[in-house]
Amino acid sequence: MIIDDESDVIIELQSVSEQNGFKTESYNDPVLAYKYFRKGLYDLVI
């Protein structure tokens, strides 16, 4: 899961992560990210 208020940062982190075989979810709103967070699903939250 990637959470950042800057779209450019999200795009870059998502691109690098997916190129390395990770599935990602990204949010620019931390409240929305918290709402959709699922315990035990993520290996890393940035």
SVG drawing of the C-alpha trace seen along z (x, -y; Angstrom):
<svg xmlns="http://www.w3.org/2000/svg" viewBox="-13 -16 25 28">
<polyline fill="none" stroke="black" stroke-width="0.4" points="0.0,0.0 1.3,-3.4 0.0,-6.6 1.3,-10.0 -0.2,-13.4 1.9,-13.9 0.8,-12.0 4.3,-12.0 5.6,-10.1 2.8,-7.6 3.3,-7.0 7.1,-6.4 6.7,-4.1 3.9,-2.2 5.9,-1.7 9.1,-0.5 7.1,1.8 5.1,3.4 8.2,3.8 9.6,5.9 6.5,8.1 4.5,6.4 0.8,5.7 0.0,2.2 -2.8,0.1 -2.2,-3.6 -4.0,-6.5 -3.4,-10.2 -5.9,-10.5 -4.7,-8.9 -8.3,-8.7 -9.4,-6.8 -6.3,-4.5 -7.2,-3.7 -10.8,-2.9 -9.7,-0.4 -6.7,1.1 -7.0,4.8 -5.1,6.3 -2.6,9.1 -2.9,8.3 0.2,6.0 3.8,6.8 4.7,3.1 3.0,-0.2 4.8,-3.3"/>
</svg>
